[in-house]
Amino acid sequence: MELKKIYHLYSRAGFGISIQDAKKLEAEKIHQLVDALLNTNGNYAYLNCIQLNEIPSHKQMKDFTEKEKKNLRELAQDKLKSLNAAWMKQLISSQSPLLEKTVLFWHGHFACHIENPYMAQQLNSIHRQYAFSSFADLVTAVSKSPAMLQFLNNNQSRKQHPNENFARELMELFTIGRGNYTEQDIKESARAFTGWSFDPETYEFVFNEKAHHSGIKTFMGETGNFNGDDIISIILKQKQTAVYICRKFYRFFVNENINEKHTAELADFYYQNKYDTGLLLKKIFNADWFYDESNIGANIKSPVEFIAGFSKSFGIVPDESAMLKLQRALGQILFYPPNVAGWPGGRSWIDSSTLLLRLKTPSLVLNGGKIEIAEKEDMPEEMFNLPETIQLNAGDKPFYIDANADELIENLLLPKLDDKKKSILMSNSKSNKQLVLKIVSMPEYQLC
């Protein structure tokens, strides 16, 4: 397999690959690489850095003094930072890059900002468990997770007063998409989900039958005594659900500019294969069109992709405060989506301040310099106690020592450079380090 295609595959199905590792894969066929990326050997690398008894339960908190509540908030913030750091470390160093990349996709799709770190970890574990399996199982597990039940207020939904928040977002953002359901569908769906809650002591799903509306409901043209599971099943019967999900997969893994023919092909396949996400990813990465020149280097790296990618390339050992500060400054903090719609992505990742920081950060890291980072006003207040400057140190053995100029350009710059630009880049560089410094300071380095 051509190196260029390997670099493209691993930039989309992970966070990049070294020249040395890519060369080891040249003799492999595309389908062999894709199969290897999808094979986790049953290891879903659960974070498991927060234990149930570390965070007081809702019941215990009722008797807390104001000082105890303040201490608890600080504890929760510290645990969320640790959770963030643990995942960031895995994104950079995992031997299952496609698993981490797919979990990152689901993290944005099922966007949930919850202050309880144990609940946040639980939801992340669900994304891992069902990352490559049935979307039906995934959306059901997410719908029953304490994090989502609390975030969208469904744990407060009762038959006398059904809460429509979860029912609306389930259809608008998580499954079928806006314009494919009615306001009456939302009302009927909300009634079906009444009674879905969780135990505040164990954080396990609980069905409260007394709070459930057990009457007849008419939803998307079907009538019956539906519960939440029935609603999800009816939504998944609609072909439009497969279309909506596949369009999001295409934007994330292939190209932010949708190819309607290819997404329709993917939606047919996903629907016919009962929403098997592993099979969908296999089809995407094995498709000839995935490797079209128009899809290589076509997407803007998200902040997390950018941080994980250059950290992986430069052998950076993650530092909790530094990584968190950089996420904050670039506009994407793991476990802190801006709202239930998640991060909009694409060109929204870039503005005058973030682009400047993106362009200078890798070169400062390679030169051992400190990075001054201005606070962003729209980030969560609990992140304010971070250092004004950060230091990220590259590994002891620079990755560019044993490579030539052509190899470095092909590895670090996925967009195709014209001959004139490439010639100028090479002629003005007296060493591999100078070349790399120029490459990582180019706008093209922001693309994957």
N, C-alpha and C positions, 0 to 999 in steps of 0.2 A: 504494500500500500504506500502511496506517495507520502512523503513527510508532510507536505502542505495539508493534505487531507487528515493526517493524524493530528496535526496541530489544531485544525478546525474542529475535529471531533472532540478532542479533549478540552477545548476552550468552551464548548457548549455542553458537553456531558461531564464537565468538571471545571477546574480552575487553571487549566494549562498543563503542560507536560515539558519536561526538560529535553534538550537536544539528545542527550545520551539515552534517556529512556525511550524516546520516540524512535531512535535508530534501531533499538532492540525489537521494535514492532514492525519494521518495514516488511518482513517476510510474511506477516500475517494477512489474512483476508479481512475485509471490512466486517463481515458477519462474525468472525472470530473475536475481533476486538469488542464489538457491541455485546456479544454474549458474555464476555469477560467482565465488562462494565456493569452488566445487569446481575451478575452472580455475586451475591453477598455472603454465600455459604451459611446462610441463616443468621448472620451477625448484623444486627441493625444498629449497632453502636449507640445504644441508648445513653443519654447524658448521665442520668443517675447521680447528680452531684447534690441533690437536695432530698433529704429524707422526710417522711411524713411528720414525724414528731418534732422537727426543727421549727416549724411554724405553728403557733397556737391556733386552735380551731376557732370558728365563729362563735361557738358556744362559750368557750373560755374567755374570749375577748369582751363579752358582755359585762363582765365584772372588773375590767381593767380600769385603772386610773388614767388620767390624761397623760401622765408621764410614761406609764407603761405602754400606752397606745403609741406615743411618740417613739419610744424605744423599739417597738414592734415595726413601725414603718421604716425606721432606719435599718433594722435587721432584714426586712423584706427587700429593701433597695440593695443592700450588700449582697444578698443571695441572688437577686436578679443580675447583678453585675458579674457574679461568679458563673451563673448560667450562661450569660452572654460570652464570657471568656472561654468557657469550656467548649461551646459550639464553634466559636471562632477558631480555636485550636484545631478542632476536627476538620473544619472546612479547609484549612491549610495543609494538614498532614495526613488526612484519611487515605487509606488504601482502597476505599470505595467512593471515589469522587462523584459518580453518578447518583449514588444514594444521597449524598449531602446536597448535591445540586437539585435533586427532585424534592427533597425535604424543604429546601429554600423556596422552591416554586410553591409548594403547598402552604408554606408559612405566609407567603404573600397572598395566596388565593383565599385561604381561610384566615384572614387577618383578624387578630384578637389581641387587644392590649389589656392585660389583667395584672393587677399589682401583687397578686399572690404567686410567688415563684414556684411553689409546688404545682399549682394548677397549670402554669405556663409550661413547666417541664412535662407534665402529663400530656398536654396537647401536642408538644413536640414529639413525644414518644408515639402518639397515634399517627402522626405524619410519617414517622419512620416505619412503624409496623405495617402500614398499608401503602407505602410509597409506590411499590411496583405491582400491587394487587388490584382488587376490585374497587373502582370508584364508589360503587354502591356501599360496600363495607366501610370505606373511608368516610363518606359523608354521613353515614349513620353513626359511626363512632364519634366523629366530631360533634354531631348534633347532641350526643349524649354526654359530652365532656363537661365537667364542672366549669372549666374556663369559658366555653362558649355559652353555656346556660346562664352563667352569671353576667358575662359581658353584654349579652343581648336580652337580659332580663326575663328569660323564660322560666327561671326558677321561681319567679313571682306570679306566673300566669295561672289563673284559676278559672273555673268554668263560669263563675259569675262575671269575671272581668278578664277575658283573654287578652294577653299582651301580644301585639302584632309585630314587635321588633324582629324577633327571630324568624317568624314566618315570612316576613317581607324580604329579609336579607338572604334567607335560604334560597329563594327563587331569583331575586334580582342579582345577587353577587356570587352565590355558591354553585348554582345549577343551571337554570334555563335562560337567565338573562332578561333584562327589562323589555317590556313590550310583548311578552309571551304568556302573560297571565293577567287576570283581572283583579280589581280591588276586592271583589267578592271572593275570589280564590284565596286572597290573603286572609280574609276574615274566617273562612271555613278552615283553612290550614291552621290558623292560630287556635281555633277551638280544638282541633285534633291534637295539638301539642300541649294542651293544658295538662298539668300533672307531671310533666317531665321536669325532674329536679335532681338534687344530689344530697347525699348525707354530709352535713357540715363537719362531722368528726372524721370520717374515712375518705371523703372525697370520691365516693363511688356513686354511680347513677342510681337514682331512685324513681320509681313510678308511683306517684301519689294518686291512687284510684279515686279518693274522695274529691280531689281537686280537678279531676278529668271530666270533660264534657263528653258524655257517652251517647249523645243524640245523633240522629242522621245528619250527614253533611254531604253537600254536592261540591265536588272539587274537580276542576278541569274536565267537566262533562261526565264524571262518574259519581254515583251516589251510594252511600253506605255508612255504616257506623265506624268511620275511619279513626285510626290513631296516628301518631307521628310516623311510624314505620310504613303505614299504608300510603301516607302522603308522599314520602320519599320514593316509594315504588312507583306511584303514578307519575311523578315528575320524571323518573328515569325511563318511563315508557315513551316519553316524548322525544322524538329524534332531535329536536332543537337543543336538548340538553347536551347531547354529544357534539353538536355543532358549536355551541357556546364554549364548552371545555376545550375542544380541539383548537379553536381560534386562540385561546389563551396559551395553550401549549406551543402553538406555532410562533406566536409573538415572543415567547420566552426562549425557546430552544432553537428556532430557525431564523426568523426575521421579523422585525417589528412592523414591516410592511406586509400585510396579508396577501397571500396568493390564494384566491378563492377556489381555484381548481384543486390545489393541493389540500387545502383545509376541508373541502367537501369530501375528498378521497379519504382523508383521515377520519372524518366524522362517520362516514359509512362503515369504515373498518372498526372503529371504537364501538359503535352501536351494535354491529353484528357480532362482535366478540365480547359482548356483555360488559363493556366498560373495563376491560383488562388493561390497566395502565402500563404494565411491563411490556405487553405485546404492542401497545401503541408506541412506546419509546423505541422499541426494536424496529418497528416499521419506519419511524422518522429517521433514525440514524443509518438504516440500511438503504434508504431511498436515494436514487441517483441525484435527484434534484436537491437533496440536502447539501451536496458538495458542489453545487453550481457556484461559479465565481460571484454571482450576485448575492449569495448568502454568506460568503466568507468575509469576516471583518465588517459585517453590516450593522451590528447592534452596539449600542453604547453600553459599556460595562456599568452595572449597578455599583454603588459604593462598596458593597460587600464583595462582589466579584473582583473589583479593582484591588481592594485590600488583600483578599485571599490570593489573588493571582500574583501580585508583585512580591508578597511575603513568601509564597511558594518558590518563585524564581530566585529570590535573593537569599533564601535560607534564613529568614527572620524568625527568631524565637518570640512568639507573641507575648506582649506585656499587657496585662489587663487594663490598666488606666490609659495607656497609649492607644490601644486598639479601640477602646470605647470612645476616647476623645476624637479619634479620626473618623469613626462611624458618625458621631454626632455632627462633626464639622461638614462632612460630605452629604449628610441628609438621610442616612438609613441606619437605624439602630436595631439590631436583632432583638426581638420581643417587644419592640415599641413601634408598631405600625402607626401611621398618622390617624387612621380611622378604620372602620370596618371594610372599606373598599381597598385597603392596602396602599402600597406605593404605586403611583401612576406609571413610573418607569419612563423609558425612552428619553426624549430631550429634556424631560423635567429633571433629570439627574444633573444637568449642567446649567450653571449660571456663572456670572463673572467671578464670584469668590470661589466656588467649588472647582471650576476649571483651573484657576491659578494654583490652587492647592494640589490638585491632581497632577499638574504639570511639574511642580517643583518637589513633591514629596519623594518620588523614587530616587532622584538625583541626590537629594539631601541624605537619604538613607545610605546610598552608596559612598558618599563622602563623609559619613559619620557626623553629620550636622544635626543641630536641634531644629525642630519644626515648631514655629509659632502659629497657634491656631486661634482664630477669633471665635467667640461664641455665636451660635445661631439662635435667633430670638424665638423660633418656633419649636425648639426642642424641649422635652420635659424638664421641669424644674429640678427634679431629683437627680439630674445629671450635672448640676452646676458645680459640684465640688470635685472638679477635675483639674489637673495641672494646666497652666497656661501654655507651657511648651512640652513637647514630648521628644523622646529619643528612641529610634528604632535602629537596631544594629544588624547589618547584613552578616551572613555566615562567614566562617573562617576561610573557606575555599570558594572564591568567586566562581560562579557557574560559567563565566565566559572565557576562562583561561584556556581551555582545550578546544575552543570553537574558532572557526574562521568567520570573516565578516559576513559572507553570504548566509551562513547558517544562523548567525545571530539575528540578522534582519528578518529572515523567514520565520524564525521562532518567536520573536517578540512583536513583529508587525504583521498581523493577519491581512489587513487591507493591501492590495497589490500596489506597489510603488511604481511610478513610471521610471524609465531608465535615467532620465535627467536628475530626478530627485534622489534616486539611489546613488548615482555617481557623486553628487555633491555631498551626500551623507558620508560616503566612504572616503572621499578624497580629503575631507576636513578632519578625519579622525586618525591620529597617529598611533593609537593603541586600541585594543579591544575595549578597555574600560572607557575611553573617550567615546567610542562608537556607541556603547551601551548607554552612556549618559545622554547622548544626543537622541537616541531612539526613544528612551523612556520620557523624554521631555517633548516629544512630538504629539500633536493632537491625535494622530493615527493610533497611538498606543492606548488611547481611551476606548478603542473599538475591539470587539471580539467576534 
